[in-house]
Amino acid sequence: MTPTAFLEWLAAMRAAGLARSDKDCAELLGVTPTGLLRMKKKGTTRQTALACRALYHNMEPWC
């Protein structure tokens, strides 16, 4: 996921009412605020990109 796509995901999460802030998104992803800043600058792995899609679609973890 490119940095631009990640920023779009953050905005989409807020617009959809799934998160109120970047901090909320970091918690949903299980990363620190510093990790979130790194993703904003450098992009994400495929694994994180898939997690972003699942969170946006309000999917529960596979149990």
PDB file of N, CA, C and O in Angstrom:
ATOM      1  N   MET A   1       0.854  -1.154   0.000  1.00  0.00           N
ATOM      2  CA  MET A   1       0.000   0.000   0.000  1.00  0.00           C
ATOM      3  C   MET A   1       0.906   1.225   0.000  1.00  0.00           C
ATOM      4  O   MET A   1       1.793   1.356   0.844  1.00  0.00           O
ATOM      5  N   THR A   2       0.681   2.092  -0.926  1.00  0.00           N
ATOM      6  CA  THR A   2       1.500   3.305  -1.017  1.00  0.00           C
ATOM      7  C   THR A   2       1.138   4.269   0.110  1.00  0.00           C
ATOM      8  O   THR A   2       0.076   4.146   0.720  1.00  0.00           O
ATOM      9  N   PRO A   3       2.023   5.228   0.387  1.00  0.00           N
ATOM     10  CA  PRO A   3       1.685   6.226   1.404  1.00  0.00           C
ATOM     11  C   PRO A   3       0.390   6.979   1.070  1.00  0.00           C
ATOM     12  O   PRO A   3      -0.410   7.263   1.961  1.00  0.00           O
ATOM     13  N   THR A   4       0.189   7.298  -0.197  1.00  0.00           N
ATOM     14  CA  THR A   4      -1.029   7.999  -0.612  1.00  0.00           C
ATOM     15  C   THR A   4      -2.263   7.148  -0.350  1.00  0.00           C
ATOM     16  O   THR A   4      -3.261   7.650   0.167  1.00  0.00           O
ATOM     17  N   ALA A   5      -2.209   5.880  -0.698  1.00  0.00           N
ATOM     18  CA  ALA A   5      -3.345   4.985  -0.464  1.00  0.00           C
ATOM     19  C   ALA A   5      -3.611   4.837   1.034  1.00  0.00           C
ATOM     20  O   ALA A   5      -4.765   4.756   1.454  1.00  0.00           O
ATOM     21  N   PHE A   6      -2.548   4.801   1.838  1.00  0.00           N
ATOM     22  CA  PHE A   6      -2.724   4.687   3.280  1.00  0.00           C
ATOM     23  C   PHE A   6      -3.413   5.929   3.843  1.00  0.00           C
ATOM     24  O   PHE A   6      -4.298   5.820   4.692  1.00  0.00           O
ATOM     25  N   LEU A   7      -3.012   7.095   3.376  1.00  0.00           N
ATOM     26  CA  LEU A   7      -3.667   8.338   3.807  1.00  0.00           C
ATOM     27  C   LEU A   7      -5.142   8.344   3.394  1.00  0.00           C
ATOM     28  O   LEU A   7      -5.997   8.819   4.141  1.00  0.00           O
ATOM     29  N   GLU A   8      -5.432   7.821   2.212  1.00  0.00           N
ATOM     30  CA  GLU A   8      -6.825   7.721   1.764  1.00  0.00           C
ATOM     31  C   GLU A   8      -7.609   6.779   2.667  1.00  0.00           C
ATOM     32  O   GLU A   8      -8.771   7.047   2.973  1.00  0.00           O
ATOM     33  N   TRP A   9      -6.991   5.675   3.099  1.00  0.00           N
ATOM     34  CA  TRP A   9      -7.655   4.737   4.004  1.00  0.00           C
ATOM     35  C   TRP A   9      -7.960   5.407   5.337  1.00  0.00           C
ATOM     36  O   TRP A   9      -9.056   5.253   5.877  1.00  0.00           O
ATOM     37  N   LEU A  10      -6.991   6.153   5.871  1.00  0.00           N
ATOM     38  CA  LEU A  10      -7.220   6.860   7.134  1.00  0.00           C
ATOM     39  C   LEU A  10      -8.422   7.800   7.014  1.00  0.00           C
ATOM     40  O   LEU A  10      -9.276   7.840   7.899  1.00  0.00           O
ATOM     41  N   ALA A  11      -8.480   8.547   5.924  1.00  0.00           N
ATOM     42  CA  ALA A  11      -9.599   9.470   5.704  1.00  0.00           C
ATOM     43  C   ALA A  11     -10.911   8.710   5.547  1.00  0.00           C
ATOM     44  O   ALA A  11     -11.943   9.139   6.062  1.00  0.00           O
ATOM     45  N   ALA A  12     -10.874   7.589   4.842  1.00  0.00           N
ATOM     46  CA  ALA A  12     -12.086   6.787   4.635  1.00  0.00           C
ATOM     47  C   ALA A  12     -12.597   6.214   5.953  1.00  0.00           C
ATOM     48  O   ALA A  12     -13.806   6.149   6.174  1.00  0.00           O
ATOM     49  N   MET A  13     -11.689   5.804   6.823  1.00  0.00           N
ATOM     50  CA  MET A  13     -12.087   5.271   8.126  1.00  0.00           C
ATOM     51  C   MET A  13     -12.803   6.340   8.949  1.00  0.00           C
ATOM     52  O   MET A  13     -13.798   6.056   9.615  1.00  0.00           O
ATOM     53  N   ARG A  14     -12.290   7.572   8.898  1.00  0.00           N
ATOM     54  CA  ARG A  14     -12.940   8.662   9.620  1.00  0.00           C
ATOM     55  C   ARG A  14     -14.278   9.007   8.985  1.00  0.00           C
ATOM     56  O   ARG A  14     -15.270   9.195   9.690  1.00  0.00           O
ATOM     57  N   ALA A  15     -14.314   9.089   7.675  1.00  0.00           N
ATOM     58  CA  ALA A  15     -15.548   9.439   6.968  1.00  0.00           C
ATOM     59  C   ALA A  15     -16.650   8.411   7.197  1.00  0.00           C
ATOM     60  O   ALA A  15     -17.827   8.767   7.262  1.00  0.00           O
ATOM     61  N   ALA A  16     -16.278   7.148   7.319  1.00  0.00           N
ATOM     62  CA  ALA A  16     -17.252   6.079   7.531  1.00  0.00           C
ATOM     63  C   ALA A  16     -17.666   5.959   9.003  1.00  0.00           C
ATOM     64  O   ALA A  16     -18.548   5.168   9.340  1.00  0.00           O
ATOM     65  N   GLY A  17     -17.031   6.739   9.868  1.00  0.00           N
ATOM     66  CA  GLY A  17     -17.349   6.675  11.288  1.00  0.00           C
ATOM     67  C   GLY A  17     -16.758   5.470  11.993  1.00  0.00           C
ATOM     68  O   GLY A  17     -17.191   5.118  13.090  1.00  0.00           O
ATOM     69  N   LEU A  18     -15.764   4.831  11.371  1.00  0.00           N
ATOM     70  CA  LEU A  18     -15.131   3.654  11.965  1.00  0.00           C
ATOM     71  C   LEU A  18     -13.972   4.016  12.885  1.00  0.00           C
ATOM     72  O   LEU A  18     -13.516   3.186  13.671  1.00  0.00           O
ATOM     73  N   ALA A  19     -13.498   5.252  12.788  1.00  0.00           N
ATOM     74  CA  ALA A  19     -12.427   5.761  13.644  1.00  0.00           C
ATOM     75  C   ALA A  19     -12.570   7.271  13.711  1.00  0.00           C
ATOM     76  O   ALA A  19     -12.992   7.915  12.751  1.00  0.00           O
ATOM     77  N   ARG A  20     -12.212   7.825  14.861  1.00  0.00           N
ATOM     78  CA  ARG A  20     -12.299   9.276  15.009  1.00  0.00           C
ATOM     79  C   ARG A  20     -10.977   9.971  14.733  1.00  0.00           C
ATOM     80  O   ARG A  20     -10.944  11.173  14.469  1.00  0.00           O
ATOM     81  N   SER A  21      -9.887   9.212  14.795  1.00  0.00           N
ATOM     82  CA  SER A  21      -8.569   9.829  14.673  1.00  0.00           C
ATOM     83  C   SER A  21      -7.551   8.813  14.167  1.00  0.00           C
ATOM     84  O   SER A  21      -7.826   7.619  14.048  1.00  0.00           O
ATOM     85  N   ASP A  22      -6.365   9.338  13.875  1.00  0.00           N
ATOM     86  CA  ASP A  22      -5.261   8.455  13.500  1.00  0.00           C
ATOM     87  C   ASP A  22      -4.933   7.523  14.661  1.00  0.00           C
ATOM     88  O   ASP A  22      -4.572   6.367  14.444  1.00  0.00           O
ATOM     89  N   LYS A  23      -5.054   8.014  15.885  1.00  0.00           N
ATOM     90  CA  LYS A  23      -4.779   7.179  17.054  1.00  0.00           C
ATOM     91  C   LYS A  23      -5.718   5.975  17.078  1.00  0.00           C
ATOM     92  O   LYS A  23      -5.289   4.858  17.364  1.00  0.00           O
ATOM     93  N   ASP A  24      -6.999   6.201  16.777  1.00  0.00           N
ATOM     94  CA  ASP A  24      -7.955   5.091  16.715  1.00  0.00           C
ATOM     95  C   ASP A  24      -7.532   4.074  15.659  1.00  0.00           C
ATOM     96  O   ASP A  24      -7.588   2.867  15.894  1.00  0.00           O
ATOM     97  N   CYS A  25      -7.114   4.560  14.508  1.00  0.00           N
ATOM     98  CA  CYS A  25      -6.686   3.665  13.427  1.00  0.00           C
ATOM     99  C   CYS A  25      -5.455   2.868  13.848  1.00  0.00           C
ATOM    100  O   CYS A  25      -5.356   1.677  13.556  1.00  0.00           O
ATOM    101  N   ALA A  26      -4.524   3.518  14.529  1.00  0.00           N
ATOM    102  CA  ALA A  26      -3.323   2.816  15.001  1.00  0.00           C
ATOM    103  C   ALA A  26      -3.722   1.689  15.955  1.00  0.00           C
ATOM    104  O   ALA A  26      -3.196   0.580  15.869  1.00  0.00           O
ATOM    105  N   GLU A  27      -4.651   1.982  16.859  1.00  0.00           N
ATOM    106  CA  GLU A  27      -5.093   0.956  17.803  1.00  0.00           C
ATOM    107  C   GLU A  27      -5.779  -0.200  17.082  1.00  0.00           C
ATOM    108  O   GLU A  27      -5.559  -1.362  17.423  1.00  0.00           O
ATOM    109  N   LEU A  28      -6.611   0.113  16.086  1.00  0.00           N
ATOM    110  CA  LEU A  28      -7.284  -0.939  15.327  1.00  0.00           C
ATOM    111  C   LEU A  28      -6.272  -1.835  14.605  1.00  0.00           C
ATOM    112  O   LEU A  28      -6.462  -3.048  14.512  1.00  0.00           O
ATOM    113  N   LEU A  29      -5.210  -1.234  14.103  1.00  0.00           N
ATOM    114  CA  LEU A  29      -4.175  -1.999  13.407  1.00  0.00           C
ATOM    115  C   LEU A  29      -3.203  -2.685  14.356  1.00  0.00           C
ATOM    116  O   LEU A  29      -2.442  -3.560  13.944  1.00  0.00           O
ATOM    117  N   GLY A  30      -3.226  -2.291  15.616  1.00  0.00           N
ATOM    118  CA  GLY A  30      -2.299  -2.878  16.583  1.00  0.00           C
ATOM    119  C   GLY A  30      -0.887  -2.360  16.444  1.00  0.00           C
ATOM    120  O   GLY A  30       0.078  -3.085  16.688  1.00  0.00           O
ATOM    121  N   VAL A  31      -0.764  -1.084  16.047  1.00  0.00           N
ATOM    122  CA  VAL A  31       0.560  -0.472  15.909  1.00  0.00           C
ATOM    123  C   VAL A  31       0.643   0.765  16.793  1.00  0.00           C
ATOM    124  O   VAL A  31      -0.373   1.288  17.251  1.00  0.00           O
ATOM    125  N   THR A  32       1.847   1.216  17.020  1.00  0.00           N
ATOM    126  CA  THR A  32       2.059   2.419  17.812  1.00  0.00           C
ATOM    127  C   THR A  32       1.812   3.650  16.938  1.00  0.00           C
ATOM    128  O   THR A  32       1.805   3.550  15.711  1.00  0.00           O
ATOM    129  N   PRO A  33       1.611   4.805  17.566  1.00  0.00           N
ATOM    130  CA  PRO A  33       1.497   6.033  16.779  1.00  0.00           C
ATOM    131  C   PRO A  33       2.727   6.273  15.900  1.00  0.00           C
ATOM    132  O   PRO A  33       2.611   6.787  14.787  1.00  0.00           O
ATOM    133  N   THR A  34       3.900   5.897  16.406  1.00  0.00           N
ATOM    134  CA  THR A  34       5.125   6.036  15.609  1.00  0.00           C
ATOM    135  C   THR A  34       5.078   5.120  14.393  1.00  0.00           C
ATOM    136  O   THR A  34       5.500   5.509  13.304  1.00  0.00           O
ATOM    137  N   GLY A  35       4.567   3.906  14.573  1.00  0.00           N
ATOM    138  CA  GLY A  35       4.426   2.981  13.447  1.00  0.00           C
ATOM    139  C   GLY A  35       3.471   3.527  12.405  1.00  0.00           C
ATOM    140  O   GLY A  35       3.694   3.375  11.204  1.00  0.00           O
ATOM    141  N   LEU A  36       2.405   4.164  12.870  1.00  0.00           N
ATOM    142  CA  LEU A  36       1.446   4.759  11.937  1.00  0.00           C
ATOM    143  C   LEU A  36       2.107   5.883  11.139  1.00  0.00           C
ATOM    144  O   LEU A  36       1.894   5.997   9.932  1.00  0.00           O
ATOM    145  N   LEU A  37       2.904   6.707  11.808  1.00  0.00           N
ATOM    146  CA  LEU A  37       3.612   7.782  11.106  1.00  0.00           C
ATOM    147  C   LEU A  37       4.544   7.207  10.043  1.00  0.00           C
ATOM    148  O   LEU A  37       4.654   7.753   8.945  1.00  0.00           O
ATOM    149  N   ARG A  38       5.215   6.102  10.374  1.00  0.00           N
ATOM    150  CA  ARG A  38       6.115   5.450   9.402  1.00  0.00           C
ATOM    151  C   ARG A  38       5.327   5.002   8.173  1.00  0.00           C
ATOM    152  O   ARG A  38       5.782   5.162   7.040  1.00  0.00           O
ATOM    153  N   MET A  39       4.131   4.434   8.410  1.00  0.00           N
ATOM    154  CA  MET A  39       3.296   3.988   7.282  1.00  0.00           C
ATOM    155  C   MET A  39       2.836   5.162   6.432  1.00  0.00           C
ATOM    156  O   MET A  39       2.714   5.032   5.214  1.00  0.00           O
ATOM    157  N   LYS A  40       2.582   6.294   7.049  1.00  0.00           N
ATOM    158  CA  LYS A  40       2.185   7.489   6.293  1.00  0.00           C
ATOM    159  C   LYS A  40       3.304   7.942   5.358  1.00  0.00           C
ATOM    160  O   LYS A  40       3.044   8.439   4.262  1.00  0.00           O
ATOM    161  N   LYS A  41       4.553   7.767   5.802  1.00  0.00           N
ATOM    162  CA  LYS A  41       5.701   8.214   5.018  1.00  0.00           C
ATOM    163  C   LYS A  41       6.206   7.177   4.022  1.00  0.00           C
ATOM    164  O   LYS A  41       6.619   7.527   2.916  1.00  0.00           O
ATOM    165  N   LYS A  42       6.176   5.882   4.415  1.00  0.00           N
ATOM    166  CA  LYS A  42       6.803   4.850   3.593  1.00  0.00           C
ATOM    167  C   LYS A  42       5.848   3.822   3.002  1.00  0.00           C
ATOM    168  O   LYS A  42       6.252   2.989   2.191  1.00  0.00           O
ATOM    169  N   GLY A  43       4.565   3.881   3.412  1.00  0.00           N
ATOM    170  CA  GLY A  43       3.613   2.887   2.935  1.00  0.00           C
ATOM    171  C   GLY A  43       3.592   1.677   3.853  1.00  0.00           C
ATOM    172  O   GLY A  43       4.232   1.665   4.904  1.00  0.00           O
ATOM    173  N   THR A  44       2.844   0.656   3.439  1.00  0.00           N
ATOM    174  CA  THR A  44       2.659  -0.516   4.291  1.00  0.00           C
ATOM    175  C   THR A  44       2.993  -1.797   3.538  1.00  0.00           C
ATOM    176  O   THR A  44       3.180  -1.808   2.321  1.00  0.00           O
ATOM    177  N   THR A  45       3.060  -2.861   4.304  1.00  0.00           N
ATOM    178  CA  THR A  45       3.236  -4.186   3.717  1.00  0.00           C
ATOM    179  C   THR A  45       1.899  -4.668   3.158  1.00  0.00           C
ATOM    180  O   THR A  45       0.854  -4.073   3.423  1.00  0.00           O
ATOM    181  N   ARG A  46       1.942  -5.720   2.403  1.00  0.00           N
ATOM    182  CA  ARG A  46       0.706  -6.326   1.881  1.00  0.00           C
ATOM    183  C   ARG A  46      -0.177  -6.801   3.029  1.00  0.00           C
ATOM    184  O   ARG A  46      -1.399  -6.667   2.969  1.00  0.00           O
ATOM    185  N   GLN A  47       0.429  -7.348   4.060  1.00  0.00           N
ATOM    186  CA  GLN A  47      -0.312  -7.831   5.223  1.00  0.00           C
ATOM    187  C   GLN A  47      -1.108  -6.690   5.869  1.00  0.00           C
ATOM    188  O   GLN A  47      -2.283  -6.859   6.195  1.00  0.00           O
ATOM    189  N   THR A  48      -0.477  -5.544   6.052  1.00  0.00           N
ATOM    190  CA  THR A  48      -1.165  -4.400   6.648  1.00  0.00           C
ATOM    191  C   THR A  48      -2.234  -3.870   5.708  1.00  0.00           C
ATOM    192  O   THR A  48      -3.307  -3.467   6.157  1.00  0.00           O
ATOM    193  N   ALA A  49      -1.957  -3.864   4.416  1.00  0.00           N
ATOM    194  CA  ALA A  49      -2.956  -3.405   3.448  1.00  0.00           C
ATOM    195  C   ALA A  49      -4.200  -4.288   3.503  1.00  0.00           C
ATOM    196  O   ALA A  49      -5.320  -3.783   3.417  1.00  0.00           O
ATOM    197  N   LEU A  50      -4.016  -5.595   3.646  1.00  0.00           N
ATOM    198  CA  LEU A  50      -5.162  -6.497   3.768  1.00  0.00           C
ATOM    199  C   LEU A  50      -5.912  -6.239   5.072  1.00  0.00           C
ATOM    200  O   LEU A  50      -7.143  -6.278   5.096  1.00  0.00           O
ATOM    201  N   ALA A  51      -5.184  -5.978   6.154  1.00  0.00           N
ATOM    202  CA  ALA A  51      -5.830  -5.652   7.434  1.00  0.00           C
ATOM    203  C   ALA A  51      -6.632  -4.358   7.314  1.00  0.00           C
ATOM    204  O   ALA A  51      -7.723  -4.249   7.872  1.00  0.00           O
ATOM    205  N   CYS A  52      -6.099  -3.389   6.596  1.00  0.00           N
ATOM    206  CA  CYS A  52      -6.814  -2.121   6.388  1.00  0.00           C
ATOM    207  C   CYS A  52      -8.139  -2.368   5.670  1.00  0.00           C
ATOM    208  O   CYS A  52      -9.169  -1.815   6.054  1.00  0.00           O
ATOM    209  N   ARG A  53      -8.111  -3.191   4.640  1.00  0.00           N
ATOM    210  CA  ARG A  53      -9.348  -3.505   3.908  1.00  0.00           C
ATOM    211  C   ARG A  53     -10.355  -4.205   4.829  1.00  0.00           C
ATOM    212  O   ARG A  53     -11.543  -3.884   4.813  1.00  0.00           O
ATOM    213  N   ALA A  54      -9.880  -5.153   5.620  1.00  0.00           N
ATOM    214  CA  ALA A  54     -10.773  -5.872   6.528  1.00  0.00           C
ATOM    215  C   ALA A  54     -11.381  -4.926   7.560  1.00  0.00           C
ATOM    216  O   ALA A  54     -12.573  -5.011   7.855  1.00  0.00           O
ATOM    217  N   LEU A  55     -10.573  -4.030   8.108  1.00  0.00           N
ATOM    218  CA  LEU A  55     -11.090  -3.074   9.087  1.00  0.00           C
ATOM    219  C   LEU A  55     -12.106  -2.131   8.463  1.00  0.00           C
ATOM    220  O   LEU A  55     -13.121  -1.807   9.080  1.00  0.00           O
ATOM    221  N   TYR A  56     -11.836  -1.693   7.247  1.00  0.00           N
ATOM    222  CA  TYR A  56     -12.773  -0.790   6.574  1.00  0.00           C
ATOM    223  C   TYR A  56     -14.128  -1.467   6.362  1.00  0.00           C
ATOM    224  O   TYR A  56     -15.173  -0.821   6.435  1.00  0.00           O
ATOM    225  N   HIS A  57     -14.098  -2.765   6.102  1.00  0.00           N
ATOM    226  CA  HIS A  57     -15.343  -3.507   5.889  1.00  0.00           C
ATOM    227  C   HIS A  57     -15.886  -4.105   7.182  1.00  0.00           C
ATOM    228  O   HIS A  57     -16.789  -4.942   7.170  1.00  0.00           O
ATOM    229  N   ASN A  58     -15.310  -3.651   8.307  1.00  0.00           N
ATOM    230  CA  ASN A  58     -15.802  -4.009   9.647  1.00  0.00           C
ATOM    231  C   ASN A  58     -15.814  -5.532   9.859  1.00  0.00           C
ATOM    232  O   ASN A  58     -16.732  -6.063  10.484  1.00  0.00           O
ATOM    233  N   MET A  59     -14.814  -6.218   9.348  1.00  0.00           N
ATOM    234  CA  MET A  59     -14.733  -7.674   9.483  1.00  0.00           C
ATOM    235  C   MET A  59     -14.125  -8.046  10.823  1.00  0.00           C
ATOM    236  O   MET A  59     -13.221  -7.371  11.316  1.00  0.00           O
ATOM    237  N   GLU A  60     -14.616  -9.103  11.395  1.00  0.00           N
ATOM    238  CA  GLU A  60     -14.076  -9.640  12.644  1.00  0.00           C
ATOM    239  C   GLU A  60     -12.909 -10.565  12.330  1.00  0.00           C
ATOM    240  O   GLU A  60     -12.819 -11.106  11.227  1.00  0.00           O
ATOM    241  N   PRO A  61     -12.007 -10.748  13.306  1.00  0.00           N
ATOM    242  CA  PRO A  61     -10.881 -11.670  13.093  1.00  0.00           C
ATOM    243  C   PRO A  61     -11.393 -13.087  12.825  1.00  0.00           C
ATOM    244  O   PRO A  61     -12.456 -13.482  13.303  1.00  0.00           O
ATOM    245  N   TRP A  62     -10.630 -13.821  12.069  1.00  0.00           N
ATOM    246  CA  TRP A  62     -10.937 -15.225  11.793  1.00  0.00           C
ATOM    247  C   TRP A  62     -10.612 -16.005  13.063  1.00  0.00           C
ATOM    248  O   TRP A  62      -9.461 -16.039  13.497  1.00  0.00           O
ATOM    249  N   CYS A  63     -11.599 -16.615  13.641  1.00  0.00           N
ATOM    250  CA  CYS A  63     -11.386 -17.307  14.923  1.00  0.00           C
ATOM    251  C   CYS A  63     -11.335 -18.792  14.755  1.00  0.00           C
ATOM    252  O   CYS A  63     -11.162 -19.519  15.733  1.00  0.00           O
TER     253      CYS A  63
END
